[in-house]
Amino acid sequence: MKRYYFDIRDGSHFIRDDEGAELSNIESAREEATTALSEMAREWVKGRPQHRIAVEVRDDHGPILEASFSFVIKACAT
């Protein structure tokens, strides 16, 4: 098992994961990041016309992947 860390970038805010999680491989870490991102997107974009959040995954050697979500609402001319 390898330890992966899931840092959160919410606009200009950064939340570092110092605990991490032990997972069997990079695919498991990708699935974890994707699930976390979808759950955050559902809650964090409410009432905001524009937002970007990301889960940055790293191991003990550094960054290995990023999952991000951008949300924009804009009025269209009618």
C-alpha atoms as a printed R data frame, in Angstrom:
   type eleno elety resid chain resno       x      y       z
1  ATOM     1    CA   MET     A     1   0.000  0.000   0.000
2  ATOM     2    CA   LYS     A     2   1.126  3.493  -0.800
3  ATOM     3    CA   ARG     A     3   0.089  6.741   0.904
4  ATOM     4    CA   TYR     A     4  -1.583  9.394  -1.252
5  ATOM     5    CA   TYR     A     5  -2.422 12.948  -0.211
6  ATOM     6    CA   PHE     A     6  -5.431 14.871  -1.530
7  ATOM     7    CA   ASP     A     7  -4.879 18.625  -1.377
8  ATOM     8    CA   ILE     A     8  -7.829 20.897  -2.163
9  ATOM     9    CA   ARG     A     9  -7.609 24.096  -4.165
10 ATOM    10    CA   ASP     A    10 -10.800 26.156  -3.885
11 ATOM    11    CA   GLY     A    11 -10.348 29.301  -5.956
12 ATOM    12    CA   SER     A    12  -7.419 31.027  -4.258
13 ATOM    13    CA   HIS     A    13  -7.683 28.930  -1.057
14 ATOM    14    CA   PHE     A    14  -5.441 25.904  -0.563
15 ATOM    15    CA   ILE     A    15  -6.109 23.126   1.951
16 ATOM    16    CA   ARG     A    16  -3.184 20.754   2.442
17 ATOM    17    CA   ASP     A    17  -3.878 17.128   3.320
18 ATOM    18    CA   ASP     A    18  -1.259 16.115   5.896
19 ATOM    19    CA   GLU     A    19  -2.911 12.786   6.762
20 ATOM    20    CA   GLY     A    20  -3.426 11.154   3.379
21 ATOM    21    CA   ALA     A    21  -4.840  7.718   2.728
22 ATOM    22    CA   GLU     A    22  -3.241  4.358   2.052
23 ATOM    23    CA   LEU     A    23  -4.438  3.007  -1.290
24 ATOM    24    CA   SER     A    24  -3.364  0.078  -3.444
25 ATOM    25    CA   ASN     A    25  -2.444  2.006  -6.609
26 ATOM    26    CA   ILE     A    26  -2.712  5.214  -8.638
27 ATOM    27    CA   GLU     A    27  -6.057  4.129 -10.115
28 ATOM    28    CA   SER     A    28  -7.533  3.955  -6.614
29 ATOM    29    CA   ALA     A    29  -6.169  7.437  -5.909
30 ATOM    30    CA   ARG     A    30  -7.719  8.708  -9.162
31 ATOM    31    CA   GLU     A    31 -11.099  7.261  -8.212
32 ATOM    32    CA   GLU     A    32 -10.873  8.792  -4.731
33 ATOM    33    CA   ALA     A    33 -10.005 12.217  -6.187
34 ATOM    34    CA   THR     A    34 -12.850 12.016  -8.711
35 ATOM    35    CA   THR     A    35 -15.402 11.043  -6.074
36 ATOM    36    CA   ALA     A    36 -14.271 13.791  -3.693
37 ATOM    37    CA   LEU     A    37 -14.329 16.376  -6.478
38 ATOM    38    CA   SER     A    38 -17.861 15.504  -7.566
39 ATOM    39    CA   GLU     A    39 -19.126 15.712  -3.977
40 ATOM    40    CA   MET     A    40 -17.435 19.078  -3.430
41 ATOM    41    CA   ALA     A    41 -18.724 20.460  -6.736
42 ATOM    42    CA   ARG     A    42 -22.286 19.656  -5.779
43 ATOM    43    CA   GLU     A    43 -22.056 21.715  -2.571
44 ATOM    44    CA   TRP     A    44 -19.500 24.420  -3.265
45 ATOM    45    CA   VAL     A    45 -20.867 25.912  -6.484
46 ATOM    46    CA   LYS     A    46 -24.325 26.722  -5.121
47 ATOM    47    CA   GLY     A    47 -25.094 30.405  -5.522
48 ATOM    48    CA   ARG     A    48 -21.828 31.188  -7.279
49 ATOM    49    CA   PRO     A    49 -21.845 32.305 -10.896
50 ATOM    50    CA   GLN     A    50 -18.270 31.123 -11.385
51 ATOM    51    CA   HIS     A    51 -16.056 28.715  -9.496
52 ATOM    52    CA   ARG     A    52 -13.084 26.375  -9.902
53 ATOM    53    CA   ILE     A    53 -12.055 23.641  -7.507
54 ATOM    54    CA   ALA     A    54  -9.364 21.007  -7.781
55 ATOM    55    CA   VAL     A    55  -8.111 17.949  -5.954
56 ATOM    56    CA   GLU     A    56  -4.345 17.732  -6.303
57 ATOM    57    CA   VAL     A    57  -3.034 14.245  -5.575
58 ATOM    58    CA   ARG     A    58   0.537 13.675  -4.450
59 ATOM    59    CA   ASP     A    59   2.594 10.913  -2.930
60 ATOM    60    CA   ASP     A    60   5.796 11.097  -0.885
61 ATOM    61    CA   HIS     A    61   7.729 12.052  -4.037
62 ATOM    62    CA   GLY     A    62   5.490 14.898  -5.188
63 ATOM    63    CA   PRO     A    63   2.461 15.654  -7.383
64 ATOM    64    CA   ILE     A    64   1.039 12.842  -9.508
65 ATOM    65    CA   LEU     A    65  -2.348 14.042 -10.791
66 ATOM    66    CA   GLU     A    66  -4.980 16.748 -10.577
67 ATOM    67    CA   ALA     A    67  -8.737 16.513 -10.979
68 ATOM    68    CA   SER     A    68 -10.425 19.873 -11.460
69 ATOM    69    CA   PHE     A    69 -13.904 21.273 -12.023
70 ATOM    70    CA   SER     A    70 -14.801 24.674 -13.462
71 ATOM    71    CA   PHE     A    71 -18.300 26.070 -13.260
72 ATOM    72    CA   VAL     A    72 -19.486 29.209 -15.042
73 ATOM    73    CA   ILE     A    73 -22.950 30.707 -15.467
74 ATOM    74    CA   LYS     A    74 -23.321 33.566 -17.883
75 ATOM    75    CA   ALA     A    75 -26.326 35.336 -19.335
76 ATOM    76    CA   CYS     A    76 -26.940 34.964 -23.044
77 ATOM    77    CA   ALA     A    77 -28.359 37.779 -25.108
78 ATOM    78    CA   THR     A    78 -31.908 37.096 -26.260
